[in-house]
Amino acid sequence: MILVEPKKRRFTRDEYYKMAEMGLFDGQRVELIDGEVIQMAPQMERHVVAIAKVARALGRAIGDEYPQKPLLVVEVSETTYRFDSKVKAGLYASTSIADYWIVNLNANRLKVYRQPVADAAQPFGHRYADVKLLAASDVVICLAFPKSQIKVADLLP
């Protein structure tokens, strides 16, 4: 008898969107990461507040400029910090996102990831070479908008 290991079935973005249109994910928070549908934790009140604060702060800092490709990704993390700092950091680095920030609600800090580099030992074969931890009293500047200055405190609930 031949033994065959089961294989994971990865989904394309189009298949994911089609499943969403069909209502497969109604009432759920899910993301498609590397072809896998990942169920995300529910957003707590502090998370929702922080998302709104990040949107306002970025809106004030960069105005109405909308680039053609993503230049900055900001994750607000309350329960998924390990996933955001390992898996998503590797994913974003692999797509050459130059500026990745994690608003860490548990530590009341901002972690800033820059300079994506190849690293076969990391998820998605990449990592960020420059990682800084900023306190609420610090200021961060978005690489794509060097005239922008955002107080870290303005990103925290």
PLY file of the C-alpha trace (Angstrom):
ply
format ascii 1.0
element vertex 157
property float x
property float y
property float z
element edge 156
property int vertex1
property int vertex2
end_header
0.00 0.00 0.00
1.30 3.46 -0.95
1.01 6.11 1.73
0.36 9.62 0.53
0.55 12.66 2.77
-2.44 15.01 2.50
-1.71 18.36 0.89
-3.04 21.73 1.92
-5.25 23.37 -0.69
-4.19 26.98 -1.07
-6.68 29.50 -2.38
-6.10 32.32 -4.84
-7.22 35.86 -4.10
-10.04 35.49 -6.65
-11.25 32.27 -4.98
-11.11 33.97 -1.58
-13.17 36.92 -2.84
-15.67 34.54 -4.45
-16.05 32.64 -1.14
-16.65 35.95 0.63
-19.27 36.96 -1.96
-21.02 33.63 -1.35
-21.23 34.44 2.36
-18.81 31.75 3.54
-17.17 34.18 5.96
-20.25 36.10 7.13
-19.84 37.16 10.75
-16.18 36.16 10.79
-12.94 38.14 10.64
-10.67 36.34 8.20
-7.58 37.10 6.13
-5.98 35.30 3.22
-2.29 34.77 3.97
-0.14 32.72 1.62
-3.22 30.99 0.25
-4.59 30.02 3.66
-7.73 31.49 5.19
-6.78 32.61 8.70
-9.48 33.34 11.27
-8.58 36.48 13.19
-9.39 37.31 16.78
-12.35 39.61 17.43
-11.51 43.30 17.75
-11.85 44.68 21.25
-12.80 48.29 21.95
-9.19 49.47 22.38
-8.35 47.90 19.01
-11.17 49.73 17.24
-10.18 53.03 18.90
-6.54 52.55 17.90
-7.47 51.84 14.27
-9.44 55.09 14.15
-6.54 57.00 15.74
-4.04 55.54 13.26
-6.29 56.51 10.33
-6.67 60.08 11.65
-2.95 60.51 12.37
-1.94 59.19 8.95
-4.60 61.32 7.27
-3.21 64.45 8.93
0.38 63.48 8.12
0.05 62.49 4.47
-3.14 64.21 3.36
-4.84 63.05 0.19
-1.82 61.35 -1.40
-2.65 57.80 -2.45
0.26 55.89 -3.98
-0.23 53.15 -6.56
1.39 50.48 -4.37
1.48 50.05 -0.60
4.31 52.02 0.97
3.35 51.54 4.61
1.45 48.84 6.45
0.21 49.44 9.99
-1.11 46.59 12.12
-2.90 47.28 15.39
-2.15 44.38 17.68
-3.79 43.47 20.94
-4.05 39.67 20.84
-2.05 38.79 17.72
1.31 40.45 18.38
3.39 37.27 17.91
1.65 36.50 14.58
1.99 40.12 13.40
5.67 40.37 14.39
6.74 37.02 12.91
4.45 35.83 10.13
3.13 39.12 8.82
6.52 40.83 9.13
8.06 38.10 6.96
5.19 38.36 4.48
5.43 42.15 4.16
9.24 42.03 3.92
8.94 39.46 1.11
6.81 41.90 -0.88
9.30 44.74 -0.29
7.03 46.82 1.93
9.66 49.32 3.11
7.82 50.53 6.20
5.83 48.21 8.52
4.53 49.35 11.89
2.87 47.43 14.70
0.88 49.41 17.24
1.31 47.13 20.25
-1.64 47.89 22.51
-0.41 45.68 25.35
2.93 47.47 25.63
1.64 50.92 24.53
4.47 51.11 22.03
5.04 51.27 18.30
7.41 48.78 16.68
8.80 50.02 13.38
10.22 47.58 10.82
12.35 48.80 7.91
14.85 47.56 5.33
13.43 44.23 4.12
16.14 41.63 3.43
16.23 38.01 2.35
16.62 35.48 5.18
15.81 31.86 4.39
15.34 31.07 8.10
12.38 33.45 8.43
8.73 33.11 7.38
8.38 33.85 3.66
12.18 33.90 3.38
12.50 37.53 4.48
12.79 39.77 7.52
13.43 43.39 8.35
17.03 44.42 9.08
16.07 47.56 10.99
13.61 47.19 13.89
12.97 49.95 16.43
10.70 50.09 19.45
9.23 53.53 20.05
7.56 54.86 23.20
4.47 57.07 23.35
6.75 60.12 23.81
8.58 59.42 20.50
7.85 60.63 16.97
7.80 58.43 13.86
8.27 59.52 10.25
6.76 57.54 7.37
9.54 56.75 4.88
7.30 57.46 1.89
6.37 60.87 3.30
9.56 62.20 4.93
7.97 65.51 5.92
5.40 63.67 8.02
5.93 63.59 11.76
3.53 61.51 13.79
3.55 61.39 17.55
3.43 57.78 18.69
0.98 58.90 21.39
-1.44 59.89 18.60
-1.56 56.22 17.49
-2.38 54.82 20.93
-5.79 54.72 22.62
0 1
1 2
2 3
3 4
4 5
5 6
6 7
7 8
8 9
9 10
10 11
11 12
12 13
13 14
14 15
15 16
16 17
17 18
18 19
19 20
20 21
21 22
22 23
23 24
24 25
25 26
26 27
27 28
28 29
29 30
30 31
31 32
32 33
33 34
34 35
35 36
36 37
37 38
38 39
39 40
40 41
41 42
42 43
43 44
44 45
45 46
46 47
47 48
48 49
49 50
50 51
51 52
52 53
53 54
54 55
55 56
56 57
57 58
58 59
59 60
60 61
61 62
62 63
63 64
64 65
65 66
66 67
67 68
68 69
69 70
70 71
71 72
72 73
73 74
74 75
75 76
76 77
77 78
78 79
79 80
80 81
81 82
82 83
83 84
84 85
85 86
86 87
87 88
88 89
89 90
90 91
91 92
92 93
93 94
94 95
95 96
96 97
97 98
98 99
99 100
100 101
101 102
102 103
103 104
104 105
105 106
106 107
107 108
108 109
109 110
110 111
111 112
112 113
113 114
114 115
115 116
116 117
117 118
118 119
119 120
120 121
121 122
122 123
123 124
124 125
125 126
126 127
127 128
128 129
129 130
130 131
131 132
132 133
133 134
134 135
135 136
136 137
137 138
138 139
139 140
140 141
141 142
142 143
143 144
144 145
145 146
146 147
147 148
148 149
149 150
150 151
151 152
152 153
153 154
154 155
155 156
